[in-house]
């Protein structure tokens, strides 16, 4: 299979190392796992980030580590014995959601 520019870009994106920003913590509020930004005044509370059980497990495992989408996919494969394609997709959705909420730093 030829390596196209698009394939190369997609492959490189899975290898970029990132980290969850340290000022974000998860708190259980009314039975929901909510991401809270500590140390920031005047926080916009109209955007609440809730984590399901699997997302919380990933958060707890990776919060103190540098990781890539590939690392997350490998963790999911090992823990849940799922196919590589499913793990890759699930990992991408989790990382993209955190990135979209500006919870990650590279």
C-alpha positions in Angstrom: 0.0 0.0 0.0 1.4 3.4 -1.0 1.9 6.0 1.7 -0.1 9.0 0.6 0.1 12.4 2.2 -3.3 11.9 3.8 -2.3 8.5 5.2 1.0 9.9 6.5 -0.8 12.8 8.2 -3.4 10.4 9.8 -0.6 8.1 11.0 1.4 11.0 12.5 -1.7 12.3 14.3 -2.0 9.0 16.2 1.6 9.2 17.4 1.5 12.8 18.8 2.0 12.7 22.5 -0.3 14.8 24.7 -1.2 15.1 28.3 -4.3 16.0 30.3 -3.9 19.5 31.7 -3.2 19.3 35.4 -5.7 21.9 36.5 -8.6 19.7 35.5 -9.9 17.1 38.0 -12.9 14.8 38.0 -15.4 15.1 40.7 -18.5 13.0 41.3 -21.4 15.4 41.5 -25.0 14.0 41.9 -23.8 10.6 40.5 -22.1 12.1 37.4 -18.3 12.2 36.8 -17.8 15.8 36.0 -14.5 17.4 34.8 -13.8 20.5 36.9 -11.2 23.2 36.2 -9.5 24.1 39.5 -7.7 27.4 39.8 -9.7 29.4 37.3 -12.1 32.1 38.3 -15.1 33.0 36.2 -15.4 29.5 34.7 -18.1 29.1 32.0 -20.4 26.5 33.6 -22.7 26.3 30.5 -20.3 23.7 29.2 -20.2 20.7 31.5 -18.0 17.7 30.6 -19.3 14.4 32.0 -17.4 11.1 31.7 -19.0 7.7 31.5 -17.3 4.8 33.3 -14.9 3.8 30.4 -14.0 7.5 29.8 -13.3 7.9 33.5 -11.1 4.8 33.5 -9.1 6.2 30.6 -8.9 9.5 32.4 -7.6 7.9 35.6 -5.0 5.8 33.7 -3.7 8.5 31.5 -4.0 11.7 33.6 -0.4 11.5 34.9 1.1 10.2 31.6 2.1 11.5 28.2 0.1 9.5 25.7 -1.0 9.2 22.1 -4.2 8.0 20.4 -2.3 4.8 19.7 -1.5 4.4 23.4 -5.2 4.8 24.3 -6.2 2.3 21.6 -3.6 -0.3 22.9 -4.9 0.2 26.4 -8.5 -0.4 25.2 -7.5 -3.6 23.3 -5.6 -5.0 26.3 -8.3 -4.2 28.9 -11.4 -5.0 26.8 -10.1 -7.5 24.3 -11.6 -5.6 21.4 -10.6 -5.5 17.8 -7.9 -3.0 16.8 -10.3 -1.1 14.5 -12.8 -0.6 17.3 -10.1 0.4 19.8 -8.6 2.9 17.3 -12.0 4.5 16.7 -12.9 4.6 20.4 -9.5 6.0 21.3 -9.8 8.7 18.6 -13.3 9.7 19.8 -12.1 10.0 23.5 -9.0 12.0 22.6 -10.9 14.2 20.2 -13.6 14.9 22.8 -10.9 16.0 25.3 -9.1 18.1 22.8 -12.3 19.7 21.7 -13.0 20.7 25.3 -9.4 22.0 25.6 -8.4 19.6 28.3 -5.2 18.4 26.6 -1.8 19.9 26.1 0.8 18.7 23.6 
